[in-house]
């Protein structure tokens, strides 16, 4: 049966020294693979040919991973952020306003 939604799952057993990760998130997967390349003894990644492309199943030592929670942005703050970006678009190196001057 196909999965309805691709989700990221994090598992931690009480008293264990690693966090198990099953992820479809490409940014998280890239960060874990980068950590694996830099510190191979801190990350374990299951390599299985049966896994779907983009899926990562692995584990990271507990002392090498941190989490940051971000509150959801409100509609008011999204609108303000968008207006601020439009107001200062001329400061961007590759903005349309800079291209038209060239």
C-alpha positions in Angstrom: 0.0 0.0 0.0 1.5 3.4 -1.0 2.2 6.0 1.6 -0.3 8.8 1.7 2.2 11.4 2.7 6.0 11.4 2.9 6.9 12.3 6.4 10.1 12.6 8.5 10.2 10.4 11.6 12.7 10.7 14.5 13.0 8.0 17.1 14.9 8.1 20.4 14.9 5.2 22.8 15.2 6.1 26.5 18.9 5.6 27.5 20.1 5.2 23.9 22.9 7.4 22.6 21.6 7.9 19.1 18.6 9.3 17.2 17.1 7.1 14.5 15.9 9.1 11.5 13.7 8.1 8.6 13.4 11.1 6.3 12.2 12.3 2.9 13.3 15.9 3.6 16.0 16.7 1.0 17.6 19.4 3.2 17.8 17.2 6.3 19.1 14.3 4.2 21.8 16.5 2.6 22.9 17.8 6.1 23.1 14.2 7.4 25.1 13.0 4.4 27.4 16.0 4.8 27.9 15.1 8.4 28.6 11.5 7.4 31.3 12.7 5.0 32.9 14.9 7.6 32.6 12.6 10.6 31.9 9.0 9.5 32.0 7.6 13.1 29.0 9.8 14.2 26.5 8.9 11.5 25.2 5.6 10.3 23.2 5.4 7.1 21.4 2.3 6.0 22.2 1.5 2.4 19.4 -0.5 0.8 18.7 -0.8 -2.9 15.0 -1.4 -2.2 14.5 2.0 -0.7 12.8 4.7 -2.8 14.9 7.5 -4.2 15.1 10.4 -1.8 14.5 8.3 1.3 17.2 8.2 4.1 17.2 5.8 7.0 20.0 6.3 9.5 21.1 7.3 12.9 23.1 10.1 14.4 24.9 10.1 17.7 22.9 12.1 20.2 25.7 14.7 21.0 26.1 15.6 17.3 22.5 16.7 16.5 20.4 19.6 17.7 16.9 20.7 16.9 15.5 24.2 16.5 11.8 24.8 16.5 10.3 27.7 14.6 6.8 29.0 15.3 4.5 29.2 12.3 4.4 32.6 10.7 1.1 34.5 10.8 -0.5 35.9 7.7 0.2 39.4 9.0 4.0 38.7 9.3 4.1 37.1 5.9 2.5 40.1 4.3 4.9 42.5 6.2 7.9 40.4 5.1 6.7 40.4 1.5 6.1 44.2 1.5 9.6 44.8 3.0 11.2 42.6 0.3 9.4 44.6 -2.4 10.5 47.9 -0.9 14.1 46.9 -0.8 14.3 44.9 -4.0 16.9 47.3 -5.4 19.4 46.1 -2.8 19.4 42.6 -4.3 22.2 41.7 -6.7 20.1 39.8 -9.2 16.7 41.6 -8.8 14.7 42.6 -11.9 15.2 46.3 -11.1 19.0 45.9 -11.3 18.8 44.0 -14.6 16.7 46.7 -16.2 19.4 49.4 -15.5 22.1 47.3 -17.1 
